[in-house]
Amino acid sequence: MPRMREAVEDFLAQKRVAVAGVSRDGNSAANLIYRKLRSSGYEVFAVNPNAAMVEGDACYPDLKSIPGGVDCVVIATHPRVTGQVVRECAELGITRVWMHRSFGTGSVSEDAVSYCRESGIEVIPGGCPMMFCQPVDFPHKCMRWILNLTGGLPRET
């Protein structure tokens, strides 16, 4: 299995990124990730079946609705939704998934992680792109350090 650093570098080398779980109110972790990726030059697509617009951009009900598809997906949903998202990734041939988690369970579902591995999807089961996407802000540097120290970041993906 790839090490976390290699998986993160590969994920962040992609250009078209979907963020599943963005909210209309703009206060979710998914929205923060969406804004960070967008401001870092990625072509980012919001995914939420209950919103038409998010962060001033079009929002898509599912991954298959995104024109031209995406290279990878950040999942920042409730864990019970994560399995549905990774199954859609497999159907669409999306081979890179990052399940957001800082403290607590986040979006990580062990069943979904297993499904990814069985389906040839490179999965990062924890952490947050904001801990690695340059420039990293001070709070995310601290979170990365703490999670790495306490075992909250996966060593291998």
C-alpha positions, 0 to 999 in steps of 0.5 A: 500500500502507498504511504500517506505522503505518496497518496497525498502528492498523487491526489493533489497533483490532479486538476479536477476535484469534486467535493461531496458534502458541501452545504448551502450555509457555507460552514461545513468542513466540505465548504472550507475544503472547497474554498481552499482548493478553488483558491489554490487553482483547482477546478472544483465541483460542489456535490450536494443533492439538495443544492443548486448553488453553493459558494456562488457556483453550480452544485451538482446532485451527484458525480455523474452530473458533473460535465467532463467528470473529475479526477478525484473526490474529497468526501466530507459527508456523514459516513453512512453516505460515504459508501454510496459516493465510493460506489459511484466513483467506481462506476465512473472510473474515478480512482482517487478518493479522500475521506475527510476526517480530522478528529472523530469519525469524520467521513470515514467508513471502514466498509467504504475503505474496503470497497475502495481497496477491492475496487482499485480506488486509491483511498486516503482514509482520514486527514484533510486536504487543507493539512497538505494543500499549499500554503497550509495555514497554521491551524491545519499545520497544528492539526496535522502534527497532532493527528500524526503524533496521535495516530489519527493520520493513516500511515498507509492508504 
